[in-house]
Amino acid sequence: MAYRLVYVGLALLAVAAIAVGAAINRDGDPVELPEPLEAIFPTPGDSVIRQASVEVDLAVGYEATIYIDGVPVPNPSYEPATGVYRWAPSPASPVMTEWTPGSHTVRVEWIRVAGTPAVGHFEWSFRVN
């Protein structure tokens, strides 16, 4: 009979530990992105691994210029059908050959190429472990 009380106590302790972990590890508020930005990665404040790439998803009909730590990224990969730009450091990159540990800033500037001209920008930072 005593072993049942031990099992019940352990189960209650496990449930309490999970509840405390969930309360402490809440996801941050959703990122409010200006139009025409549909998504970005990494998101502001994220902590990523050194193999991560920067992704900017713009509405179709816009062109973007991406800056990493204030340096323009030449020729990021771009998928016109979806409006997604991707870039990651590589040995051949004139911007940087690899992510260094610490904070990095991304700035994206866009211009609408179809219809009435519209320009804008968005800037955020993330950390590389």
N, C-alpha and C positions, 0 to 999 in steps of 0.2 A: 504494500500500500504506500509506503514512503517513497518508493521509486517513482510512483505516478505523480506525486507532488513535485518531485525533482524535475520530471519531464514537463509538467505544466509550468513550473517556474522558469525553466529554460525557454520554453516556447514563448511565454510572455516577455521575457528578456529579449529574445530575438525580434519580436514584433516591435517592442519599444526602440530597439537599436535601428531598425529599418525606418521607423517613423521619424526618429531624430535625424538620421542621415538624409531622408527626403526633405525635411524642413530646412536643413542647413545647406543642401546642395540644390537649391532652386535655380531654374533657368532664369537668366536676366530678362528684362523687359524686351519685347520684340523691337527690332531696329526699325525706326521710321525712316524709310528711304524716300527721297524726293522723286517725283516723276521726272523722267522716264525710267529710272533705275528699277529693275524688277527684283534683282537679288545680287548679293555680293558674297564673296568668301575670300579670306576669313572675315567674320563679322567683327565689328569694333570690340576690342578687349579680348578677343580670342587668344588662346595660347596654342600654337601649332608646332608640328615637327618640322625639321629642316627640309624635308622633301615636299612641302606644301607648295601649291601654286595659287596665284591670285586669280580670281574669276570675277568678272563684271558682266552682268546680264542686263542689257539695255533693250528697250522696246525697239522693234524693227523700224528702220527709218532714221536712226541716229548713228552718228559716228563718234568714237571716243578716243581720247588721248589719255594714257595712263602714266602716272609718275610714281616711282618708288623712291622714297626718301629724297624727293625733290628732283630726281633725274628722270627725264622722259624715257619710256620704254619703246625702243624701235621695233616695229614689226611683231606685235603680239599675235598669237594665233587668234583667228576670228572666224566665226561661223555666221555668214550673212543671213541664213534662213532663221536662225534663232536669236541673233544679236548678242551672242556670248563671246567675250574676249577672255583669253587665258594667257598667263605668263608665269614662268618659273625661272629662277636662276639656272644658268648652264655654263659650262666651261667656255663656250663661244660667245656668251653675252657680254656686250660692252658695259652694261649697267652693273651687274654683279655676277660672280661665278657661283656663289652659294649664299644661302641665308646665314648671316651671322647671328649668334644668340643675342637676344635683346629685343628692343622695341623697333618697329618699322612702321612708316607712314605711307599710306596709299592715297593718291589724289586722282580722281577721274574727272575729266572735263569732257562735255559732250556738246554736239551741235546737231540739230535736226537737218537732214539733207533732203527731206521730202516735205513739201508744203511750206508753211510759214516758218522762217528761221526762228529757232529757239536755242538758247545756250544755257548751260548751267554747270555746276561742279558739286562734288561731294568728297570729303576727306575723312579718313579714319585711321586708327592705329591698331596694331596687333602685336603679339609677342611670339618670338621663336625660341623654343627650348633648346 
